[in-house]
Amino acid sequence: MIEIDGELLSVDELAESYKNTKEELNHLTKKDRRAARALERRRQEQSLKPYQAELIKMQRYLEETDTRVIALFEGRDAAGKGGTIRRITRYMNEKHYRVVALGKPTQMQLSQWYFQRYVQQFPRGGEFVLFDRSWYNRAMVEPVFGFCTPEQYEAFMEGVTGFEKDLVRNGTILVKMYFSVTKDVQAERFERRMTDPLRQWKLSEVDVQAQERWEDFTDVKYKMLLRTHTTVAPWTIVRSDDKYLARINAIKVLLNAVPYENRNPELDYAPDPEIIVSGARELEILKAMRIQLGIAD
């Protein structure tokens, strides 16, 4: 039991009463707000479990059918990619999935075909590989910060769709998700990283400049979607200001991408259209913004 305003409430009663909204929490003390939020987070984590159980069924299907799956997690810094990946893999068989987060390329890798170090991480039959940032670094981070030449950028943009077409044609299921966070929410998350000793390791020099280069990232995002959103390898946009909604809907996207059997008929597998947006729809939104701002393509 927890005391709130002099009344003893059970965990279930508190979780039912307080849904982590500002209106409901305003009258609580700071200590009580922390308790209510902690219980709401616990409720959210519990609500993920039936879908995490489906991910285990999906993984079993991959093993039985020798199917390969690659999921790309792209987006701005602090967009919630890492937290979503942790929820996806929490209960999975570690022998049959890998999370790949490649660091800065070595001098030898810089001399190789650009895709080579990513191909080396591709799944074997029955394996699920999640890229926490991928070859799309060359379409997003590298051009903004000058880590690649204009010629390297253009060569990538011209070649990536054919590369992905071959990947899919040869039987790999490819899921491309872009986590879209607003500027204000990104700033709030950066501030927390600065002040929370448990999160300070997440803050990099690139993060510090991310807010200053917000429009640059928006520009390269538009160009990336325009040239790499295809029918064979489409982009799925995940609105990620609300971490919980981003996580559960990203899981639904993955479950819908794989034709595994024995689904739980009691679950809702339809993504929330306010959270999950097609790449084509996002392009329309971005193009309208550019026209309004007078930006030429």
N, C-alpha and C positions, 0 to 999 in steps of 0.2 A: 504493500500500500504506500501511496505517496500523498503528502499533504499539500493541497493547493487551496489557497485562501481559506485555511482552517478546515477544509473538508478532505476526508480521506478517500482517495480514489484508487481503484485497482489499476494495474498496468493496462488492461483492456479498455477500461472506462476512460483513462487518460488518453490513450491512443485514439479512441473514438471521438473524444471531445476536442482534441487539438490536432489540427491538420497542418501545422507549420505555416499558417498564413499570418501576416502581420496583424490583421484585424482581430483574430482570435487570441493572439499572444500579447497584445498591447497592455492588457490589464495585469499581466503576471509579473512577479518579481524576476530579477535577473536569474536567480537560482532556479525558479520554477520554469522559466523559459528554456533554460538549458535542459531541464528534465523532460519537458514536453517535446523539444526538438530531438533529443536522444531517442525518445520513444517513437517519434515519427520516423526517424531514420531506421530504427529497428523494424517498424511495420513495413517500410518500403523494401528493406532487404528480404524480409519474409515473403513479400509479394513477388519477388523475383524468382523464388525457388521453383515453382512449377515450370517456369520457362527454362530455368537452368537444368531441370530434369529432362526437358525436351532436347536441350543441347547434347546431353549424354546419349539420348536415343539417336540423334543426328550423327554423333561421332561413331556410334556402333555401326550405323548404316555405312559410313565411309569405310570403316575397316572391313565390313563384310563384302562390299562391292568394289574395293580397291579404288575408290573415288578420291580425287585430289581437290582440295579447296584452298583458295587464297583469298584472304580478306584484307583490304587496304584501309587503314585508318588515317585519314588526312584531315587537315584543318589548322587553324591558327594555334599558337601557343595558348595553353590553359583552356582549350575548348572541351576538355573532358575525355580525350581519347584513351589515356592510360587507365582511368578509373573504369571506363566501359570494358576495356580488354580484361581487366582483373575480374569483373563480374561475369564475363562470358566464360572465362577459363577456370573459375573457382573450383568447380567440382568435376572438371574433365579429367580423363586419363592422361597423365603427363607424358606417357610413352607415345601418344599419338597426336600431340599438337606441339607447336613451337611458336613463341612470340619472338619476332625479329625486330630489333631496334638498332640499326647499324649506326656506328659513329662516323667520324670524319674519315674519308678514304685515305689510304696510305699512298705513298708516292708510286708504288707499283700499280695499285688499283687505278690511280689517275691516268696511267699509261694504257690501261685496258679499255675494251669496249665498255661503254657506260653501264649497260645492263648486266655486265658479267657478274659483279659481286652480289647482285640481287638474285640472278638465276641460280647461283650456288646455294641459295637458301630455299629454293622451291621445294614443295612437298613431294614425298614419295607416294605411291599408291596407299590410300587409307589414311593419309595424314592431313591435318588442318594447320595451315600456317597463317599467322596474323602479323601483318607488318605495321608496326607503330611508326608511321612515316615510311615512305617507300621510294620508288624511282621518281615519284612526283616531286621530290625535293628539287629536281631540276626545273620544274615548271613553277614552283612557288618560292621557296626560300633562296635558292641560289641566284636567280635573276634579281631579286630585290636587294640582296646584299653584295652583289657583284662577285659571287663565288664561281660563276661560269661566264664565258664570253657570249656575246650575242649569237655567234655562229654555233656554239655548243647548244645553246637554248633552242635555236631554230632546228638543228639536226634532231634534237630530242622530240620536239613537237611534230616534226614530219614523220618520225619513225615509230613513235609509241603506239599509235593506233594499229599499225600492222603487227607490231610485236604482241599486243594483247589479242588481236584477232587470231594469230597462230596459237597462242596459249589456250584460248577457248576452243578453237577448232580441234586441238589435240586432247580435249577431254577434261581440262581443268575448269572448275567452277570459280569464277572471278567475281568478287563482290567489292565494289569501290564505294566507300562511304566518306563523305566530307562533313566534318563536324563544324557547324556554323554558330559562333558565339558573337554576341553584340559587344561593341566597344566598351560600354560601361561595365558589363559583367566581367569582361576580360581584365579591366583595370582593378575591379574588386578582388579578383582572384590573384592578380599580381601583388596587390597590397597584402593579402593574407600570406603569400609566400615570403614576402619581405619580413613579416613580423612573427611568423610561426617557425620556431626552430626545427620542427619536424618536417617543414616543407621548403626550407631555404635552399636545400640542394636542388630543387626543381628550377630555381631562378638562374638564368644564364644571361650573358651579355646580349644575346639575340633577343631574349625576352624584354630586356630593358628598352630596346629600340622598337619593339613591336607596335606600341601605341603611336609613336611618332611616325611610323611608316604604315599606318592603318590603310590609307587610301592606295598606297603602292600594292599592298597585299590584295586589296579589293580588285584592283586592276588586273593583276596576274591571275587571280581566281577566275575572273570573267573570261580571260583569254584561254585559260586551261579548260574550262567547261565548254567553251565554244568549239575548241578543236579536238577535245578528247572524249566528249560525251557521245557515245555511239550506240547503235542498237545492239551490237555484240557485247560491248563492255560499257554499260551506262553508269553514270554517277547517281548516287543517292545522297541527298542532303539531309543531315540530321541537325535540327535546331537544338542547341545544347545549353541554353541558358539555365534550364532546369535539368540538373544532372540525372536525377532519377528517371524522368520521362525520356531523356536521351538514351539512357541505358536499356530500359525495357523495350523501347521501340527499335533500337539497333539490334537487339536480340531477335525481335520478330522479323526484321529484314533478313537476318542470317537463316532463321528457320524456314522462311519462305523461299530461300534460294536453293535449298536442298530437298529433293523428293523422298525424304525418309518416310518410313511407315509407322503405323501404330501411334498416331498422334493422339494426345489427350483431347477428346471432343469437347470438354468443358472449358477449354481455354479460348480466348479471343486472339486470333493471330493477325488481325487486321491492324496495321500501323496507324497511329493517330495522324491524320492529314495536316494537323497543325504542327507536328514535329517532324514528320517524314515528308520531304518534298522531292519530286523528281528533278534530275539535272536540267531537263528541258524547261520546267517551270521556273527554276532558279535563274536560268538564262534570261527568261522573259522579264523577271523582276529586276535583274541587274541591268539589262538593256534599257529598261524604262528609266532607271536611275541615271544611267549615263546620258540619255537624251535630255533629261531634266537638267543635268549639270552641264550640258553642252559639250560632252566628251565625244570625240570622233573615234570610230573603230579603226 
